[in-house]
């Protein structure tokens, strides 16, 4: 293994700080990410309270999918804007494809959250 990889070593705390920093930037910059996380965390807390592990897992994975797509979309858009400030058809296509991926992930997240929330609502009102 090249020596450049051995020098720095593995620093899990540093990596966790970078991860949390990126998430904080995404939540602060994108209201759509923030409100989706609030809705998901609320549903996850209810699942924990009622110990509904399958529901918790489904919501967790759907939220993760949505969040990963949102983060990639934000990164792709920022990179495209950095590389080309002027209007460019190729950049528009790249951004549209990235937005389509987010749209699909949001659809999966929303359907999952609606179905699971209706199940949790039933548990709350019994």
Steps between C-alpha positions, in 0.01 A plus 500: 500500500644845415639694791263792441215280624681387814601843630164643598352188657138439569330769707135405560429815703628721217291307248191531722558877524517525120180296463314713755634819340368396159163407647483831687574691179229309312240556772586870533510564124199293395169545683363197317764280666432650843124449504530146362744412776267646763207293368711185483651542846152556644376178345813316612450613860141372494626168362751479784236576760270224369794271421391458139833385361387416145332841466810668642722316254285589198485868596872504577593353160258720305635807682856390431424455130339843481782666692775342289323608180452855634867522601624372164265738320626796701861402436439451127323835470776680692768338285315586178456863611870515590611361164264701280342825615326570169194319367605174338267235361731219616501631857120532490471135395735390780300697756169366366619140527624564853166660590317198355696270733397719793140498384491121490658473844254755641210300355629182668556691826155665491312179424690317774441777751128528415440124523701460818353813658148373441598179677653698788194728514285193546721391791476842663119506481419152614 
